[in-house]
Every structure is written in structure tokens, then in C-alpha cells.
Amino acid sequence: MTLAKRLYELQQIDMEIQKKQETLDDVSRQLGESEALLGAKTELLAEEEHLARMDKQQRDVEWEVEDLRGSIARLNEKLYGGKVKNPKELLSLEQEVEIFKVKLRQKEDSLLDLMAEVEAMRDEIELDTGRLRKLEGEWQQEQGILAQKRTEIESQLSDLSQKRQTLTFEISSQALELYDGIRLRKGQAVVKVEQGMCQGCRLTLPMSEWQQARAGTLVQCSSCGRILYLG
Ligand SMILES: [Zn+2]
């Protein structure tokens, strides 16, 4: 195997490593809690807190209704109990009862509104809990697939790295340095020559370069500097 061929193969491996590494990075980014899942959890938590506040408010209004009913019952007792006989006092008691009754009606109305709101909130929470469970199920499945994918890529990367190391044992450190330098500057360090043309810069090679490469010497394209591989 010529040195150019070895370097070409090394480049194939390096390109594959790079591609796999990018996929691995992508997979790693997708592992962990998803934005959608976090958003759904936060929303549900806020709804549950809201419901707890509304429940408390409902209980408070229920107490107020009870109080008002109690007050009205006590006033009615006084009014019809027969102990109060003064007409002026009786009239004032009647007026007081009316005022409490108006207050009671208002409270009962707001209690009904609140109960309807609580009911609607409970329905919404039930719906959103279902949505969250579904999302979590999908997420768990997806995470399982991703974790498996990550393991596969890691194993492939380890194989490639092994292959690379074996190959570099057969390449001089001088040639490796040259390869690394060109790869760093140009991305592609080794290029094929097709129909006498450097596939890196598309220029036709001088015959002498072509002959040298043919003879197995490591030749760089005089135009773009890449290592030439005749294939
Ligand atoms: Zn070239």
C-alpha cells in the first residue's frame, strides 16, 4: 500500500469519525428532559395551584353563606318569636332581615360562579394530565431509542478509533504532521486524481507530479498543496 493510499484511508476514517461525533452530539443534546415536557409540567403545576386557591375561596364563601343564613335565622326568631312587640323595633328587624337576604343572594350567586369555575378548572386539569401522561410516554420511548443509539455510536467510534490507531502505526510521523496540517487548513488533505486532474482544485497536474505520484512518492498538488492519491 502506498503512503498516499494509507493517508487517503486515514482521511476516510477521520471523516467518518467526525460524522459519527456530530450525530453523537446531536443525540446527547436530545437526551434529557424535553422543552415540551417541561412546559406541560409547569403549566399543569400552575393550574393545580390555581385550583387550590379557588377551592379555598369557595370554602370561604361557603362559610360566609352559612354565617348569613345563621344571622337571618336569628333575626327571624326575634322577629316572629313574640318577644319583640315594639312596632318600630319590628320594622327595623324586618329591614335588617331584607338587607341580609340581599347579601345572601349575592353571596350565593358568587358561590355558584365559583363552583362553575372550579368545575371547569378540574376538567382542564384532567385533560392536561392526560396530555402530559401521553407526552411522558412518548418521551420515555424516544429516550430509550436515543440511549440505544448513543451506545451504538459510541461503540462504532471506539472501533474507528482503534482502526485509526492501527493505520497510523504504518504512517511516518512526518507524513502524519503534513496530513494534519493540510486537513486543518483545507478540510480535505488527500485528494484523488482523476483524468490527470487534481480533484481538490480541478487543475491538470504537470506530468512530472503525476509520474512521481505514480512511482509511489508522496506528492502534493503544486497548485492547492493537497496530497495526491492516484487511486
Ligand atoms: Zn490541487
py3Dmol code that shows the C-alpha trace and the ligand (Angstrom):
import py3Dmol

protein = """\
ATOM      1  CA  MET A   1       0.000   0.000   0.000  1.00  0.00           C
ATOM      2  CA  THR A   2       1.420   3.406  -0.939  1.00  0.00           C
ATOM      3  CA  LEU A   3       1.708   6.117   1.671  1.00  0.00           C
ATOM      4  CA  ALA A   4      -0.844   8.211  -0.250  1.00  0.00           C
ATOM      5  CA  LYS A   5      -3.336   5.339  -0.077  1.00  0.00           C
ATOM      6  CA  ARG A   6      -2.802   4.949   3.649  1.00  0.00           C
ATOM      7  CA  LEU A   7      -3.342   8.667   4.166  1.00  0.00           C
ATOM      8  CA  TYR A   8      -6.435   8.520   1.983  1.00  0.00           C
ATOM      9  CA  GLU A   9      -7.813   5.709   4.134  1.00  0.00           C
ATOM     10  CA  LEU A  10      -6.918   7.639   7.252  1.00  0.00           C
ATOM     11  CA  GLN A  11      -8.909  10.542   5.892  1.00  0.00           C
ATOM     12  CA  GLN A  12     -11.892   8.271   5.226  1.00  0.00           C
ATOM     13  CA  ILE A  13     -11.752   7.148   8.852  1.00  0.00           C
ATOM     14  CA  ASP A  14     -11.381  10.707  10.136  1.00  0.00           C
ATOM     15  CA  MET A  15     -14.350  11.855   8.089  1.00  0.00           C
ATOM     16  CA  GLU A  16     -16.429   9.007   9.445  1.00  0.00           C
ATOM     17  CA  ILE A  17     -15.330   9.791  13.000  1.00  0.00           C
ATOM     18  CA  GLN A  18     -16.329  13.419  12.504  1.00  0.00           C
ATOM     19  CA  LYS A  19     -19.730  12.449  11.138  1.00  0.00           C
ATOM     20  CA  LYS A  20     -20.375   9.983  13.964  1.00  0.00           C
ATOM     21  CA  GLN A  21     -19.230  12.520  16.547  1.00  0.00           C
ATOM     22  CA  GLU A  22     -21.690  15.080  15.171  1.00  0.00           C
ATOM     23  CA  THR A  23     -24.515  12.532  15.367  1.00  0.00           C
ATOM     24  CA  LEU A  24     -23.464  11.634  18.896  1.00  0.00           C
ATOM     25  CA  ASP A  25     -23.524  15.317  19.921  1.00  0.00           C
ATOM     26  CA  ASP A  26     -26.972  15.632  18.384  1.00  0.00           C
ATOM     27  CA  VAL A  27     -28.252  12.540  20.214  1.00  0.00           C
ATOM     28  CA  SER A  28     -26.724  13.718  23.509  1.00  0.00           C
ATOM     29  CA  ARG A  29     -28.494  17.058  23.157  1.00  0.00           C
ATOM     30  CA  GLN A  30     -31.834  15.262  22.737  1.00  0.00           C
ATOM     31  CA  LEU A  31     -31.299  13.133  25.829  1.00  0.00           C
ATOM     32  CA  GLY A  32     -32.798  14.555  28.993  1.00  0.00           C
ATOM     33  CA  GLU A  33     -35.998  16.478  29.670  1.00  0.00           C
ATOM     34  CA  SER A  34     -37.622  17.993  26.625  1.00  0.00           C
ATOM     35  CA  GLU A  35     -38.823  21.584  26.418  1.00  0.00           C
ATOM     36  CA  ALA A  36     -42.350  20.442  25.571  1.00  0.00           C
ATOM     37  CA  LEU A  37     -42.474  18.116  28.560  1.00  0.00           C
ATOM     38  CA  LEU A  38     -41.104  20.742  30.934  1.00  0.00           C
ATOM     39  CA  GLY A  39     -43.600  23.278  29.590  1.00  0.00           C
ATOM     40  CA  ALA A  40     -46.531  20.886  30.076  1.00  0.00           C
ATOM     41  CA  LYS A  41     -45.421  20.078  33.645  1.00  0.00           C
ATOM     42  CA  THR A  42     -45.047  23.750  34.563  1.00  0.00           C
ATOM     43  CA  GLU A  43     -48.459  24.543  33.101  1.00  0.00           C
ATOM     44  CA  LEU A  44     -50.146  21.717  35.000  1.00  0.00           C
ATOM     45  CA  LEU A  45     -48.483  22.759  38.245  1.00  0.00           C
ATOM     46  CA  ALA A  46     -49.725  26.336  37.788  1.00  0.00           C
ATOM     47  CA  GLU A  47     -53.246  25.059  37.099  1.00  0.00           C
ATOM     48  CA  GLU A  48     -53.194  22.899  40.234  1.00  0.00           C
ATOM     49  CA  GLU A  49     -52.056  25.870  42.333  1.00  0.00           C
ATOM     50  CA  HIS A  50     -54.820  27.965  40.817  1.00  0.00           C
ATOM     51  CA  LEU A  51     -57.363  25.248  41.640  1.00  0.00           C
ATOM     52  CA  ALA A  52     -56.149  25.069  45.243  1.00  0.00           C
ATOM     53  CA  ARG A  53     -56.643  28.839  45.575  1.00  0.00           C
ATOM     54  CA  MET A  54     -60.122  28.632  44.070  1.00  0.00           C
ATOM     55  CA  ASP A  55     -61.035  25.722  46.384  1.00  0.00           C
ATOM     56  CA  LYS A  56     -60.020  27.813  49.357  1.00  0.00           C
ATOM     57  CA  GLN A  57     -62.005  30.767  48.049  1.00  0.00           C
ATOM     58  CA  GLN A  58     -65.047  28.519  47.592  1.00  0.00           C
ATOM     59  CA  ARG A  59     -64.806  27.261  51.176  1.00  0.00           C
ATOM     60  CA  ASP A  60     -64.547  30.861  52.434  1.00  0.00           C
ATOM     61  CA  VAL A  61     -67.681  31.886  50.527  1.00  0.00           C
ATOM     62  CA  GLU A  62     -69.483  28.779  51.784  1.00  0.00           C
ATOM     63  CA  TRP A  63     -68.691  29.877  55.352  1.00  0.00           C
ATOM     64  CA  GLU A  64     -69.928  33.374  54.607  1.00  0.00           C
ATOM     65  CA  VAL A  65     -73.186  31.942  53.220  1.00  0.00           C
ATOM     66  CA  GLU A  66     -73.589  29.826  56.336  1.00  0.00           C
ATOM     67  CA  ASP A  67     -72.975  32.880  58.534  1.00  0.00           C
ATOM     68  CA  LEU A  68     -75.547  34.930  56.653  1.00  0.00           C
ATOM     69  CA  ARG A  69     -78.119  32.137  56.880  1.00  0.00           C
ATOM     70  CA  GLY A  70     -77.446  31.932  60.614  1.00  0.00           C
ATOM     71  CA  SER A  71     -77.877  35.651  61.059  1.00  0.00           C
ATOM     72  CA  ILE A  72     -81.141  35.627  59.102  1.00  0.00           C
ATOM     73  CA  ALA A  73     -82.449  32.699  61.190  1.00  0.00           C
ATOM     74  CA  ARG A  74     -81.606  34.524  64.415  1.00  0.00           C
ATOM     75  CA  LEU A  75     -83.277  37.744  63.217  1.00  0.00           C
ATOM     76  CA  ASN A  76     -86.357  35.816  62.083  1.00  0.00           C
ATOM     77  CA  GLU A  77     -86.535  34.172  65.503  1.00  0.00           C
ATOM     78  CA  LYS A  78     -86.502  37.575  67.117  1.00  0.00           C
ATOM     79  CA  LEU A  79     -88.995  38.905  64.579  1.00  0.00           C
ATOM     80  CA  TYR A  80     -91.523  36.089  64.956  1.00  0.00           C
ATOM     81  CA  GLY A  81     -90.660  34.840  68.433  1.00  0.00           C
ATOM     82  CA  GLY A  82     -93.140  37.166  70.032  1.00  0.00           C
ATOM     83  CA  LYS A  83     -90.688  38.733  72.479  1.00  0.00           C
ATOM     84  CA  VAL A  84     -90.293  41.930  70.478  1.00  0.00           C
ATOM     85  CA  LYS A  85     -93.541  43.835  70.448  1.00  0.00           C
ATOM     86  CA  ASN A  86     -92.470  47.387  69.641  1.00  0.00           C
ATOM     87  CA  PRO A  87     -93.613  48.047  66.017  1.00  0.00           C
ATOM     88  CA  LYS A  88     -90.654  50.341  65.351  1.00  0.00           C
ATOM     89  CA  GLU A  89     -88.247  47.696  66.538  1.00  0.00           C
ATOM     90  CA  LEU A  90     -90.080  45.056  64.491  1.00  0.00           C
ATOM     91  CA  LEU A  91     -89.828  47.225  61.377  1.00  0.00           C
ATOM     92  CA  SER A  92     -86.161  47.734  61.919  1.00  0.00           C
ATOM     93  CA  LEU A  93     -85.722  43.954  62.353  1.00  0.00           C
ATOM     94  CA  GLU A  94     -87.606  43.371  59.089  1.00  0.00           C
ATOM     95  CA  GLN A  95     -85.354  45.833  57.292  1.00  0.00           C
ATOM     96  CA  GLU A  96     -82.323  44.157  58.743  1.00  0.00           C
ATOM     97  CA  VAL A  97     -83.540  40.763  57.502  1.00  0.00           C
ATOM     98  CA  GLU A  98     -84.032  42.225  54.000  1.00  0.00           C
ATOM     99  CA  ILE A  99     -80.505  43.606  53.952  1.00  0.00           C
ATOM    100  CA  PHE A 100     -79.093  40.218  54.989  1.00  0.00           C
ATOM    101  CA  LYS A 101     -81.214  38.458  52.384  1.00  0.00           C
ATOM    102  CA  VAL A 102     -79.807  40.689  49.630  1.00  0.00           C
ATOM    103  CA  LYS A 103     -76.298  39.982  50.881  1.00  0.00           C
ATOM    104  CA  LEU A 104     -77.073  36.253  50.975  1.00  0.00           C
ATOM    105  CA  ARG A 105     -78.348  36.236  47.391  1.00  0.00           C
ATOM    106  CA  GLN A 106     -75.196  37.990  46.225  1.00  0.00           C
ATOM    107  CA  LYS A 107     -73.003  35.527  48.091  1.00  0.00           C
ATOM    108  CA  GLU A 108     -74.945  32.560  46.768  1.00  0.00           C
ATOM    109  CA  ASP A 109     -74.571  33.877  43.230  1.00  0.00           C
ATOM    110  CA  SER A 110     -70.849  34.293  43.575  1.00  0.00           C
ATOM    111  CA  LEU A 111     -70.665  30.832  45.146  1.00  0.00           C
ATOM    112  CA  LEU A 112     -72.382  29.352  42.086  1.00  0.00           C
ATOM    113  CA  ASP A 113     -69.976  31.191  39.794  1.00  0.00           C
ATOM    114  CA  LEU A 114     -67.046  29.920  41.801  1.00  0.00           C
ATOM    115  CA  MET A 115     -68.305  26.341  41.753  1.00  0.00           C
ATOM    116  CA  ALA A 116     -68.665  26.511  37.971  1.00  0.00           C
ATOM    117  CA  GLU A 117     -65.126  27.899  37.689  1.00  0.00           C
ATOM    118  CA  VAL A 118     -63.746  25.165  39.934  1.00  0.00           C
ATOM    119  CA  GLU A 119     -65.536  22.556  37.867  1.00  0.00           C
ATOM    120  CA  ALA A 120     -64.122  23.962  34.619  1.00  0.00           C
ATOM    121  CA  MET A 121     -60.647  24.071  36.146  1.00  0.00           C
ATOM    122  CA  ARG A 122     -60.914  20.444  37.257  1.00  0.00           C
ATOM    123  CA  ASP A 123     -61.915  19.425  33.714  1.00  0.00           C
ATOM    124  CA  GLU A 124     -58.992  21.334  32.261  1.00  0.00           C
ATOM    125  CA  ILE A 125     -56.563  19.743  34.702  1.00  0.00           C
ATOM    126  CA  GLU A 126     -57.884  16.295  33.886  1.00  0.00           C
ATOM    127  CA  LEU A 127     -57.405  16.971  30.182  1.00  0.00           C
ATOM    128  CA  ASP A 128     -53.911  18.379  30.663  1.00  0.00           C
ATOM    129  CA  THR A 129     -52.918  15.491  32.940  1.00  0.00           C
ATOM    130  CA  GLY A 130     -53.928  13.094  30.172  1.00  0.00           C
ATOM    131  CA  ARG A 131     -51.893  15.103  27.666  1.00  0.00           C
ATOM    132  CA  LEU A 132     -48.880  15.095  29.979  1.00  0.00           C
ATOM    133  CA  ARG A 133     -49.076  11.319  30.527  1.00  0.00           C
ATOM    134  CA  LYS A 134     -49.187  10.794  26.761  1.00  0.00           C
ATOM    135  CA  LEU A 135     -46.242  13.155  26.264  1.00  0.00           C
ATOM    136  CA  GLU A 136     -44.286  11.390  29.002  1.00  0.00           C
ATOM    137  CA  GLY A 137     -44.967   8.011  27.412  1.00  0.00           C
ATOM    138  CA  GLU A 138     -43.751   9.217  24.033  1.00  0.00           C
ATOM    139  CA  TRP A 139     -40.759  10.886  25.623  1.00  0.00           C
ATOM    140  CA  GLN A 140     -39.762   7.741  27.514  1.00  0.00           C
ATOM    141  CA  GLN A 141     -39.961   5.680  24.353  1.00  0.00           C
ATOM    142  CA  GLU A 142     -37.920   8.251  22.475  1.00  0.00           C
ATOM    143  CA  GLN A 143     -35.335   8.381  25.251  1.00  0.00           C
ATOM    144  CA  GLY A 144     -34.965   4.610  25.122  1.00  0.00           C
ATOM    145  CA  ILE A 145     -34.292   4.742  21.393  1.00  0.00           C
ATOM    146  CA  LEU A 146     -31.848   7.641  21.806  1.00  0.00           C
ATOM    147  CA  ALA A 147     -29.932   5.915  24.600  1.00  0.00           C
ATOM    148  CA  GLN A 148     -29.608   2.818  22.437  1.00  0.00           C
ATOM    149  CA  LYS A 149     -28.438   4.935  19.525  1.00  0.00           C
ATOM    150  CA  ARG A 150     -25.853   6.614  21.710  1.00  0.00           C
ATOM    151  CA  THR A 151     -24.453   3.271  22.833  1.00  0.00           C
ATOM    152  CA  GLU A 152     -24.249   2.121  19.211  1.00  0.00           C
ATOM    153  CA  ILE A 153     -22.426   5.249  18.045  1.00  0.00           C
ATOM    154  CA  GLU A 154     -20.039   5.134  20.982  1.00  0.00           C
ATOM    155  CA  SER A 155     -19.142   1.566  20.110  1.00  0.00           C
ATOM    156  CA  GLN A 156     -18.686   2.496  16.433  1.00  0.00           C
ATOM    157  CA  LEU A 157     -16.477   5.430  17.426  1.00  0.00           C
ATOM    158  CA  SER A 158     -14.369   3.166  19.589  1.00  0.00           C
ATOM    159  CA  ASP A 159     -13.922   0.750  16.633  1.00  0.00           C
ATOM    160  CA  LEU A 160     -13.000   3.609  14.315  1.00  0.00           C
ATOM    161  CA  SER A 161     -10.516   4.992  16.797  1.00  0.00           C
ATOM    162  CA  GLN A 162      -8.929   1.541  17.047  1.00  0.00           C
ATOM    163  CA  LYS A 163      -8.783   1.293  13.268  1.00  0.00           C
ATOM    164  CA  ARG A 164      -7.237   4.729  13.056  1.00  0.00           C
ATOM    165  CA  GLN A 165      -4.570   3.905  15.580  1.00  0.00           C
ATOM    166  CA  THR A 166      -3.624   0.713  13.744  1.00  0.00           C
ATOM    167  CA  LEU A 167      -3.365   2.631  10.485  1.00  0.00           C
ATOM    168  CA  THR A 168      -1.233   5.426  11.934  1.00  0.00           C
ATOM    169  CA  PHE A 169       1.356   2.840  13.045  1.00  0.00           C
ATOM    170  CA  GLU A 170       2.065   2.360   9.341  1.00  0.00           C
ATOM    171  CA  ILE A 171       2.454   6.082   8.613  1.00  0.00           C
ATOM    172  CA  SER A 172       5.532   8.125   9.453  1.00  0.00           C
ATOM    173  CA  SER A 173       5.045  10.937  11.940  1.00  0.00           C
ATOM    174  CA  GLN A 174       6.326  13.357   9.305  1.00  0.00           C
ATOM    175  CA  ALA A 175       3.581  12.319   6.873  1.00  0.00           C
ATOM    176  CA  LEU A 176       1.019  12.469   9.688  1.00  0.00           C
ATOM    177  CA  GLU A 177       2.056  16.006  10.533  1.00  0.00           C
ATOM    178  CA  LEU A 178       1.752  17.016   6.903  1.00  0.00           C
ATOM    179  CA  TYR A 179      -1.693  15.386   6.714  1.00  0.00           C
ATOM    180  CA  ASP A 180      -2.914  17.056   9.908  1.00  0.00           C
ATOM    181  CA  GLY A 181      -1.637  20.453   8.771  1.00  0.00           C
ATOM    182  CA  ILE A 182      -3.366  20.338   5.390  1.00  0.00           C
ATOM    183  CA  ARG A 183      -6.575  18.884   6.897  1.00  0.00           C
ATOM    184  CA  LEU A 184      -6.667  21.705   9.402  1.00  0.00           C
ATOM    185  CA  ARG A 185      -6.264  24.367   6.723  1.00  0.00           C
ATOM    186  CA  LYS A 186      -8.307  22.860   3.905  1.00  0.00           C
ATOM    187  CA  GLY A 187     -10.614  20.308   5.463  1.00  0.00           C
ATOM    188  CA  GLN A 188      -9.583  17.695   2.905  1.00  0.00           C
ATOM    189  CA  ALA A 189      -5.916  16.715   2.949  1.00  0.00           C
ATOM    190  CA  VAL A 190      -5.810  13.892   0.419  1.00  0.00           C
ATOM    191  CA  VAL A 191      -7.496  14.149  -2.973  1.00  0.00           C
ATOM    192  CA  LYS A 192      -7.940  11.783  -5.818  1.00  0.00           C
ATOM    193  CA  VAL A 193      -6.505  12.437  -9.235  1.00  0.00           C
ATOM    194  CA  GLU A 194      -8.992  11.766 -11.990  1.00  0.00           C
ATOM    195  CA  GLN A 195      -8.194  12.125 -15.695  1.00  0.00           C
ATOM    196  CA  GLY A 196      -4.959  13.836 -14.749  1.00  0.00           C
ATOM    197  CA  MET A 197      -6.838  16.432 -12.701  1.00  0.00           C
ATOM    198  CA  CYS A 198      -6.415  17.246  -9.002  1.00  0.00           C
ATOM    199  CA  GLN A 199      -9.919  16.786  -7.540  1.00  0.00           C
ATOM    200  CA  GLY A 200      -9.119  19.368  -4.866  1.00  0.00           C
ATOM    201  CA  CYS A 201      -8.572  22.343  -7.162  1.00  0.00           C
ATOM    202  CA  ARG A 202      -9.636  20.896 -10.544  1.00  0.00           C
ATOM    203  CA  LEU A 203      -6.308  21.793 -12.188  1.00  0.00           C
ATOM    204  CA  THR A 204      -4.477  19.431 -14.506  1.00  0.00           C
ATOM    205  CA  LEU A 205      -1.285  18.090 -12.950  1.00  0.00           C
ATOM    206  CA  PRO A 206       2.088  18.597 -14.607  1.00  0.00           C
ATOM    207  CA  MET A 207       3.316  15.285 -15.990  1.00  0.00           C
ATOM    208  CA  SER A 208       6.258  15.204 -13.577  1.00  0.00           C
ATOM    209  CA  GLU A 209       3.987  15.316 -10.488  1.00  0.00           C
ATOM    210  CA  TRP A 210       1.775  12.652 -11.926  1.00  0.00           C
ATOM    211  CA  GLN A 211       4.790  10.414 -12.624  1.00  0.00           C
ATOM    212  CA  GLN A 212       6.188  10.921  -9.132  1.00  0.00           C
ATOM    213  CA  ALA A 213       2.851  10.035  -7.572  1.00  0.00           C
ATOM    214  CA  ARG A 214       2.618   7.030  -9.830  1.00  0.00           C
ATOM    215  CA  ALA A 215       6.025   5.882  -8.612  1.00  0.00           C
ATOM    216  CA  GLY A 216       4.715   5.918  -5.020  1.00  0.00           C
ATOM    217  CA  THR A 217       6.312   9.150  -3.834  1.00  0.00           C
ATOM    218  CA  LEU A 218       4.199  11.381  -1.631  1.00  0.00           C
ATOM    219  CA  VAL A 219       3.360  14.313  -3.884  1.00  0.00           C
ATOM    220  CA  GLN A 220       1.452  17.491  -3.063  1.00  0.00           C
ATOM    221  CA  CYS A 221      -0.506  19.320  -5.742  1.00  0.00           C
ATOM    222  CA  SER A 222       1.657  22.263  -6.791  1.00  0.00           C
ATOM    223  CA  SER A 223      -1.467  24.394  -7.045  1.00  0.00           C
ATOM    224  CA  CYS A 224      -3.529  23.642  -3.869  1.00  0.00           C
ATOM    225  CA  GLY A 225      -0.980  21.787  -1.761  1.00  0.00           C
ATOM    226  CA  ARG A 226      -3.159  18.742  -1.116  1.00  0.00           C
ATOM    227  CA  ILE A 227      -1.686  15.248  -1.107  1.00  0.00           C
ATOM    228  CA  LEU A 228      -2.389  13.473  -4.362  1.00  0.00           C
ATOM    229  CA  TYR A 229      -3.813   9.978  -4.474  1.00  0.00           C
ATOM    230  CA  LEU A 230      -3.989   8.160  -7.786  1.00  0.00           C
ATOM    231  CA  GLY A 231      -6.441   5.552  -6.580  1.00  0.00           C
TER     232      GLY A 231
END
"""
ligand_1 = """\
1
ZN
Zn -4.831 20.726 -6.326
"""
view = py3Dmol.view(width=600, height=400)
view.addModel(protein, "pdb")
view.setStyle({"model": 0}, {"cartoon": {"style": "trace"}})
view.addModel(ligand_1, "xyz")
view.setStyle({"model": 1}, {"stick": {}})
view.zoomTo()
view.show()
